[in-house]
Amino acid sequence: MTSTFTPATAWALLLVAGLLEITWSISMKASAGFTKLHLTVFTIVVAWLSFWLLGLAMRVLPVGTAYAVWTGIGAVGATILGIALFNEALTLPRVACISLIVIGILGLKFLGNESSA
């Protein structure tokens, strides 16, 4: 399948999709189980945008790489914001595991063949 996106553009789209994943996961938590209408609508719209941008990035990037990076960005960001906004636990094992996710994301970006494809 051909695409008009360059690999750099696909990575940029994937980064934005990941940041939107953080946004919708935090807004979902803030919606109190979808009981706050404005936050529920916001969550759904932002989640759709995140999925859409992920799909666009997958036109160029391999599905495994794109999905792993997308979920990794979301997991790391949601964890950091969960600690900052919702007083979730900040423990050494949690930091260690999140660090491994970050290392994996960076490895997929800079060591994978698709980073220059």
C-alpha positions in Angstrom: 0.0 0.0 0.0 1.4 3.4 -0.9 1.1 6.5 1.2 1.8 10.1 0.8 3.3 10.3 4.3 7.0 10.2 4.8 8.3 8.1 7.7 9.0 11.3 9.6 5.4 12.4 9.2 4.2 9.0 10.2 6.2 9.2 13.4 4.9 12.7 14.1 1.3 11.5 13.6 2.1 8.6 16.0 3.4 10.9 18.6 0.3 13.1 18.5 -1.9 10.0 18.6 0.0 8.9 21.7 -0.4 12.3 23.3 -4.1 12.1 22.5 -4.3 8.7 24.1 -2.9 10.2 27.3 -5.6 12.9 27.0 -8.5 10.5 26.6 -7.4 8.2 29.3 -7.0 11.0 31.8 -10.4 12.5 30.7 -12.0 9.1 31.1 -10.8 8.9 34.7 -12.0 12.5 35.3 -15.4 11.6 33.8 -16.0 9.4 36.9 -17.1 6.4 35.0 -18.8 8.4 32.2 -21.1 10.1 34.7 -20.0 13.6 33.6 -21.4 14.3 30.2 -19.0 16.9 29.0 -16.0 14.8 29.9 -17.6 11.7 28.4 -18.1 13.5 25.1 -14.6 14.9 25.2 -13.1 11.4 25.9 -14.9 9.9 23.0 -13.9 12.6 20.5 -10.3 12.6 21.6 -10.2 8.8 21.6 -11.5 8.8 18.0 -8.9 11.3 16.9 -6.2 9.2 18.6 -7.3 6.1 16.7 -7.6 7.9 13.5 -4.0 9.3 13.7 -2.8 5.9 14.7 -4.4 4.5 11.6 -2.8 7.1 9.4 0.7 6.4 10.9 0.1 2.7 10.2 0.0 3.5 6.5 3.8 3.7 6.7 4.9 2.1 10.0 4.5 -1.6 10.8 1.5 -2.4 12.9 3.5 -3.9 15.7 5.8 -1.0 16.0 3.1 1.7 15.7 0.7 0.0 18.2 3.5 -0.7 20.7 4.7 2.9 20.6 1.2 4.3 20.7 0.3 2.2 23.8 3.7 2.9 25.4 3.3 6.7 25.1 -0.2 6.4 26.5 0.9 4.2 29.4 3.8 6.3 30.4 1.9 9.6 30.1 -1.2 8.3 31.9 1.0 6.9 34.7 2.8 10.3 35.1 -0.4 12.3 35.0 -2.1 9.8 37.3 0.6 10.4 39.9 0.5 14.1 39.4 -3.3 14.6 39.1 -4.9 11.8 41.0 -2.3 11.1 43.8 -1.6 7.6 42.5 1.4 5.8 44.0 4.9 6.6 43.0 7.0 3.6 43.8 10.4 2.4 42.7 9.0 -0.7 41.0 6.5 1.4 39.1 9.2 3.8 38.0 11.4 0.9 36.9 8.7 -0.7 34.8 7.7 2.6 33.2 11.4 3.2 32.4 11.5 -0.2 30.6 8.5 1.0 28.5 10.4 4.2 27.6 13.5 2.2 26.6 11.3 0.0 24.5 9.7 2.9 22.7 13.0 4.5 22.0 14.4 1.2 20.8 11.5 0.8 18.4 12.0 4.3 17.1 15.8 4.4 16.7 16.9 0.8 16.3 14.1 -0.6 14.2 14.5 -0.8 10.4 11.3 1.2 9.9 12.8 4.3 11.5 14.5 5.0 8.2 12.0 3.4 5.9 
